[in-house]
Amino acid sequence: MDAKLIVFGETSLDKLLQWLRSSGEPKDIREVLIQYLQILSKSVTEDSE
Amino acid sequence: MTVASFQGSASQQELAAEVFQLMTTQGALFAVDAPIRQSLDNLAEFLSGKYRRDRNEIAADIDAALTVNDQVFTREVTEQGVLFITSRQGMYVPRSMVDTHSFKQRLHDPEHPLPVDDISVVVSTSRPAITTVEPVFISDYWQVQAGMAPMTAVPMEAMGHASMVTAVPVSPEFVAEPEPVVVEPVAAEPEPVAVEPEPVVVEPEPVVVEPVVVEVVPTKPEPVAAEPEPAPVPSKPSRETTSERNSLVSLPEGLTINLSLPVEQILADQGERLEQILVHRLDQDTLRRIVSFGRSYYPEASVTNLGKNDLRRIRDYILERNEPLLDTEIIADLYHHLPRQADYEGFRFSLNYRLHREKDFEFVGVEGARLWSTKGLPPIGGKRVKAAEMGQITSYLVEGADNSLELQSAEAIHSTGSITRLLTFFEWEYGVLPFDASIAALIPTPMLPDQRSAVLRFDSPQHYTSYLVEVRYPTGNRGGWLQGLEEYFRDHLVPGAMITISRGAEPNLFTISYEEAAESSDRLLTLDEKKNKFAFANMSYFCAVDADQVPSQTRYGRLKNLKSLPMGERRKSEVVLEHVFEVMGEQVGSRSEPRYLLAMDDLLLAFNVLRPGSRSLLEQLLAHSDPFSNHADGRYLFTPAPRDEDNTPEEVVEEEDLQPTRRRFGRYSDDDE
């Protein structure tokens, strides 16, 4: 994915939701942020590769 | 139909009747007027077999008999032969396709058309309520140009080449050329850069398009390393730049995230800000897919629902225990969930999330101790002080007049986890402590953005007692305070005592203590609530005190002359200050123009009898109010505004008393006990 198309807090929110749901317990906002950044980085990196 | 109803001879009538019966039997399930067709051949075939007659002969008889009865049978000559058509109602009427009652026709060709000049009744001039946006296909090329779609690499295999062509944006004029792009033979030549390119299937046609930048990716890197002078590849830096540019995410808040960096580095640089933005975006999500309670986030679909019965049970249980309860207590006692269960944290989140949305419950916990209160619980700290009044009285703390960290820094409080402070008369009398900076450094911050209070438990290890203390956090221009320690203060301490508050084992647990001392007795200031007057009374205490801050009769005898102003008046710090000057100050002016001198320490003590106030607050008031000025001996001088009713008989009489003090509120007070 082109980073220009990323809307922080909206793009790939479904993947974040999926991760949160699979974890089975509430997560601290810092953990959520880390996971979200990893999701975004992965989507950008996969595209550039 | 009977035989007699047919025409012709008797034999023709019988034959026609028989054919009619055959055909109507055949179409027994047809509509009454539906056509029933039968060929002459079929009829002749059937009847010749039945009557053992010649087929042609009986065919002629049938044709004749049915033709005579043409009102019943319609004869048609088709390619398949002669057909006879009838219907169950005894005659065949061809269906008319003429539509004489069409809505479409009536709409467009009305029977009584309106006049053409009134066009508004025919054509609406208003726009449709909802405009439909038709999807428009935008080609990949223009999406790339506009930055709407990522640039994709075009494989050269599609053109019969094994290497790749970088899909750099090219000028439209070149794209507009419909001719096929043919790669120059430079890629096929075994130059040092392009190491051993595979046999390229390239048509030996002349080069047609030159401007397309071609990047040849080496497939075998070894020979490149062997080359002493590798030629630079011109398009590689542009690709790196493109990759870096493609990993930059711009946020409307002015931030830019480089997603090519490690996540740890991004968090170290702008983690706090990104947290805030993500929290804001998740809250703004219209679908509310991820919900939060405090810093915890959980999918809304996974939140356990609590019904009315659940909420009623929880409320009843809190009321039964008569104090705010932890969420863990509620779960354990009412739902018997154990922390080792897999869904425990999820259920705990659900409980907190649901209770937070209910108006009957109020969150009064802190991070690490989530307490819930409900309607009907007794107020902590009583009702002597109203929240609105205290919020205004302590507003000086949020207005910058807070010097509570002069003796003990916030870092020291953080590290030691305790504060030591002097107890003033107002604090002792009402059991409240202003939420100044020193207490703010000790007490946990609100867990929720809209949280206005928290309930803490203060243990007294010296007396094995425990007290619920409500923390009212500062909001807006109103200050905060702690309340609920009235009983402890009145039972064990006196004004002027030093107290120590320390953190406990849990985030909501604290200990309160004081330095014990030998018994002392003195006549100390008290407030007679029935008479609403200050007075001195004999008191014994066993705590260490700052002798200068104890409101004893021997040192501060004039304190009893203070009027117990209503709380509404005590909010006005200037009014209280003037009253304190008039009561406690040394009269240095004349009878007609009184002036009062008072030292800061005495002023501070007396001011804190009526309301909390810091030294900074008093200094600000004295510096910025006209009636107050500095005196040569370091004390402060108060010059009241002149009054018209001077030299009244009452004033002359009171002048003889020890300390004639005229109240701002229009009457004089005497000094009698």
Interface residues (C-beta under 8 A of the other chain):
Chain A: M1 D2 A3 K4 L5 I6 F8 G9 E10 L13 L16 L17 L20 R21 G24 E25 P26 K27 D28 I29 R30 V32 L33 I34 Y36 L37 Q38 L40 S41 V44 T45 D47 S48
Chain B: G147 M148 A149 P150 M151 S243 R245 N246 S247 L248 V249 S250 L251 I257 L259 S260 V263 I266 L267 G271 L274 E275 I277 L278 V279 H280 R281 L282 Q284 D285 R289 I290 S292 F293 R295 S296 Y297 Y298 P299 A301 S302 A342 D343 E345 G346 F349
